[in-house]
Amino acid sequence: PPNNPQENDNPIMSGHLLQTVSMSLNSARFQQLFDKPVTNRALQTKLNAITDDYTLTNKALGMGINGEVLEICHRESGEKCALKVLQDCSEARQEVELHWRVSSCPRIVPVIDVYENLHHNKKCLLIVMECMDGGELFSQIQDRGNRVFTEREASDIMRSVGEAVRFLHSINIAHRDIKPENLLYTSKGPDALIKLTDFGFAKESTALNSLATPCFSPYYAAPELLGPEKYDKSCDMWSLGVIMYILLCGYPPFFSYHGLAISPGMKRRICRGQYDFPDPEWCGVSEEAKQLISHLLQTEPTQRLTISEFMSHPWIIPSAELPQTPGNTSHVLHEDPDEGEKVKKEMTSALQRMRVDYDQIKIKTIEESTNPLLLKRRQKSKTTAVQHPD
């Protein structure tokens, strides 16, 4: 497309779109794929501009580690979709390839199209995904108002998330960032499906302890991710335990007492597996639920439940008789944080979108550093040089 002033108002189209790589699947085709999951679909390409197929908007659906996720609309069908933009690099391509491979799973947000563009003179990947109108897991619970949230509902949610993890682990993929922000609903209706998204940290793991890079969100990080040792996809099972814990009481099992994303004390408690089930939030929760959490939050990865064992646990299976007693989760999530409940403030601020990926850390040079002590010494050095010129 020609470069003209009007294009600069477009969040994606400013600059020249030199090349587009895309694979389009309509809703009927997606349903066929869901009926029979496959993981070996290759990206099929076509050369055209994204605006040939979609109308772009400035409406933000959410915020990820790499920027906003925007709402777009398919020109032919009128269907709303979500657009994620990644700067083209080996890590981004790995994310797209893995996400594409697993898009046939009904419990994973599917990738519809992938475009390769030059945007602001930088190569970018534009990933078009299903639009998840229902929002994040905890937002859905908060939006219930006065409607109670029961243990039966928590079990249904965990079974759905487990289905996504079972699919990933069956093809030796570790997600490594399973958390409530990455669990989205298709709509706000009663029949909405919950799906897993964001494969920025996902990695293929074909051997025991074959993963090494510390990739995690602190609240949900397994102990092995906090140290130098290698690990495997069992780290996802720890994350399931943390999410299940929060679903049943409204706050996480591990947190910092000082409002930090992660602190030495919090790290120590994670590594030692130090948590409890305090009243009043846990007094009405079944022993089976507490037992399942305990089997997931094992500091030794080999002692943790596998995803198959998790899915066959009595608390997870649909026929389980679980208490319909109203839980405290929705009440706790609505409360204003006070001195004794700092964790809820942390969940909505310090860690709302924080992730740790040591592959992305850039070590500053001395010249780039803004350390206050170093700046003070630089200023003193300049003053001395002015007072005592050569």
Backbone hydrogen bonds, N-H to C=O, Kabsch-Sander energy under -0.5 kcal/mol:
donor,donor_aa,acceptor,acceptor_aa,energy
4,N,2,P,-0.8
7,E,4,N,-1.3
8,N,4,N,-0.6
8,N,5,P,-0.9
9,D,6,Q,-1.4
10,N,7,E,-1.9
14,S,10,N,-0.9
18,L,16,H,-1.0
22,S,20,T,-0.5
30,F,26,N,-2.1
31,Q,27,S,-2.1
32,Q,28,A,-1.8
33,L,29,R,-2.0
34,F,30,F,-2.5
35,D,31,Q,-1.8
36,K,32,Q,-1.0
48,N,46,K,-0.9
52,D,49,A,-1.7
53,D,49,A,-0.5
53,D,50,I,-1.2
54,Y,50,I,-2.4
55,T,73,C,-3.2
56,L,54,Y,-0.6
57,T,71,E,-0.8
61,L,69,V,-3.9
62,G,69,V,-1.2
64,G,67,G,-2.9
67,G,64,G,-1.6
69,V,62,G,-2.7
70,L,68,E,-0.6
70,L,83,L,-2.3
71,E,59,K,-2.7
72,I,81,C,-2.4
73,C,55,T,-2.1
74,H,79,E,-2.9
75,R,53,D,-2.7
78,G,74,H,-2.3
81,C,72,I,-2.9
82,A,129,M,-2.9
83,L,70,L,-3.1
84,K,127,I,-2.6
85,V,68,E,-0.6
86,L,125,L,-2.9
88,D,123,K,-3.0
93,R,89,C,-2.4
94,Q,90,S,-2.0
95,E,91,E,-2.2
96,V,92,A,-2.4
97,E,93,R,-2.7
98,L,94,Q,-2.5
99,H,95,E,-2.6
100,W,96,V,-2.7
101,R,97,E,-2.1
102,V,98,L,-1.5
103,S,100,W,-1.1
105,C,102,V,-1.8
108,I,105,C,-1.9
109,V,196,L,-2.4
112,I,128,V,-3.5
113,D,128,V,-1.4
115,Y,126,L,-3.0
117,N,115,Y,-0.6
117,N,124,C,-2.7
119,H,117,N,-0.7
119,H,122,K,-3.4
120,H,14,S,-0.8
122,K,119,H,-1.2
124,C,117,N,-3.7
125,L,86,L,-3.4
126,L,115,Y,-3.4
126,L,124,C,-0.5
127,I,84,K,-3.4
127,I,125,L,-0.6
128,V,113,D,-2.9
128,V,126,L,-0.6
129,M,82,A,-3.3
129,M,127,I,-0.5
130,E,110,P,-1.7
131,C,80,K,-0.8
132,M,130,E,-0.6
133,D,131,C,-1.1
133,D,186,T,-1.3
134,G,185,Y,-2.0
135,G,132,M,-1.2
135,G,185,Y,-0.7
137,L,180,P,-1.1
137,L,183,L,-1.5
140,Q,136,E,-2.1
141,I,137,L,-1.5
142,Q,138,F,-2.6
143,D,139,S,-2.2
144,R,141,I,-1.3
145,G,142,Q,-1.3
147,R,144,R,-1.6
151,E,323,P,-0.6
151,E,325,T,-0.6
152,R,323,P,-0.8
154,A,150,T,-1.8
155,S,151,E,-2.2
156,D,152,R,-1.9
157,I,153,E,-2.2
158,M,154,A,-2.4
159,R,155,S,-2.3
160,S,156,D,-1.9
161,V,157,I,-2.4
162,G,158,M,-2.4
163,E,159,R,-1.7
164,A,160,S,-1.2
165,V,161,V,-2.1
166,R,162,G,-2.9
167,F,163,E,-1.8
168,L,164,A,-2.1
169,H,165,V,-3.1
170,S,166,R,-1.8
171,I,167,F,-0.7
171,I,168,L,-1.1
172,N,169,H,-1.5
173,I,168,L,-2.3
174,A,203,K,-3.0
179,K,177,D,-0.6
182,N,179,K,-1.8
183,L,180,P,-1.7
184,L,182,N,-0.6
184,L,195,K,-2.6
185,Y,135,G,-2.4
186,T,193,L,-2.3
192,A,189,G,-1.4
195,K,184,L,-3.1
196,L,107,R,-2.7
197,T,182,N,-2.1
203,K,174,A,-2.3
205,S,172,N,-3.5
210,S,207,A,-1.0
211,L,231,Y,-2.8
215,C,213,T,-1.1
216,F,356,V,-2.0
220,Y,217,S,-1.7
221,A,217,S,-0.5
221,A,218,P,-1.1
225,L,222,A,-1.6
226,L,222,A,-0.5
226,L,223,P,-1.6
227,G,224,E,-0.6
231,Y,211,L,-2.5
235,C,232,D,-1.7
236,D,233,K,-1.7
237,M,234,S,-0.7
238,W,234,S,-1.1
239,S,235,C,-1.5
240,L,236,D,-1.8
241,G,237,M,-1.7
242,V,238,W,-2.0
243,I,239,S,-2.5
244,M,240,L,-2.5
245,Y,241,G,-2.1
246,I,242,V,-2.3
247,L,243,I,-2.6
248,L,244,M,-1.5
249,C,245,Y,-0.9
249,C,246,I,-0.6
250,G,246,I,-2.8
259,G,256,S,-0.7
267,K,263,S,-2.9
268,R,264,P,-2.3
269,R,265,G,-2.3
270,I,266,M,-2.3
271,C,267,K,-2.5
272,R,268,R,-1.6
273,G,269,R,-0.9
273,G,270,I,-0.7
274,Q,269,R,-2.6
275,Y,273,G,-0.9
282,W,278,P,-1.5
283,C,280,P,-0.9
285,V,282,W,-1.1
290,K,286,S,-1.7
291,Q,287,E,-2.6
292,L,288,E,-2.2
293,I,289,A,-2.2
294,S,290,K,-2.2
295,H,291,Q,-1.8
296,L,292,L,-1.1
296,L,293,I,-0.7
297,L,293,I,-2.8
298,Q,296,L,-1.2
299,T,297,L,-0.5
303,Q,300,E,-1.9
304,R,300,E,-0.5
304,R,301,P,-1.3
305,L,295,H,-1.3
310,F,306,T,-2.3
311,M,307,I,-2.4
312,S,308,S,-1.2
313,H,310,F,-1.3
316,I,313,H,-1.6
317,I,313,H,-1.8
320,A,317,I,-2.0
322,L,320,A,-1.0
327,G,149,F,-2.5
328,N,248,L,-0.5
332,V,328,N,-3.0
333,L,329,T,-2.6
334,H,330,S,-0.9
335,E,331,H,-1.1
335,E,332,V,-0.6
341,E,338,D,-1.8
342,K,339,E,-0.5
344,K,341,E,-1.2
345,K,341,E,-0.7
346,E,342,K,-2.2
347,M,343,V,-2.4
348,T,344,K,-1.1
349,S,345,K,-0.7
349,S,346,E,-0.8
351,L,346,E,-2.1
352,Q,349,S,-1.5
356,V,216,F,-3.4
357,D,355,R,-0.5
358,Y,214,P,-1.2
360,Q,357,D,-2.2
361,I,358,Y,-0.6
363,I,361,I,-0.5
364,K,362,K,-0.6
369,S,365,T,-1.3
375,L,371,N,-2.5
376,K,372,P,-2.2
377,R,373,L,-2.0
378,R,374,L,-2.3
379,Q,375,L,-2.3
380,K,376,K,-2.1
381,S,377,R,-2.2
382,K,378,R,-2.3
383,T,379,Q,-2.3
384,T,380,K,-2.3
385,A,381,S,-2.0
386,V,382,K,-1.9
387,Q,383,T,-2.2
388,H,384,T,-2.0
